[in-house]
Amino acid sequence: MTKEISFEDFLKVDIRIGTIIEVNDFPKAKKPAYQLHIDFGDLGIKKTSAQITDLYTKQALLNKQVSAIINFKPRQIANFSSECLVLGVYNEEGKVVLLQASKPIKNGEQVN
């Protein structure tokens, strides 16, 4: 069962569109992952770790626009500080499929 939240709770979550500008392997992660650098326009570049190696190559991710929550507290993952959370959905095989806009959007735009 899904726990209900208020609209005010939803407004606290800052979801933005950004473009992946750098992708690196992350061998120190417990599960296979990439280190991503994402350009959020005027909001700057944020780093994150993402367990998306099953369906995405580094080359396929470069310059891809993604949706991410940018107002979480930074989280230390091994020797890397993750500053945002890229959004995705697990498919039937348990692999993450990234959520993204159907058309190009200016980096930093907020999802409403």
C-alpha positions, 0 to 999 in steps of 0.5 A: 500500500502506498503512503499518502503525502500532502501536496506540500510534501510533494512541493519539497521535492525538487525534481529537475532536468539535466544533461549528463556531461561525464560518465565514469566507471565506479569500481569501488561501488558495492553494486555495478554503477557509474559516476555521473556528472550532470549539468543543471544549467544555472544550478550548476553541475552535480555528481551522482552514482547510478546503478544503471550499467545493465541497460546503458553504456557510458557512451549512450549516457553521455549528453542524455537528459535525465530527471533527478531530485537535486535537494537531497543531502549529499550521500557518501558512497564509497569514496564518492559524494552523491549530490542528487538522485537520478530517477528511474523505474525497475523493469520486469527484469529488475533493471533500471530504466531512466525517466526522461523527457520526450523532447529536449528541455533547458537544463535546470527546468523544474518538473511540476 
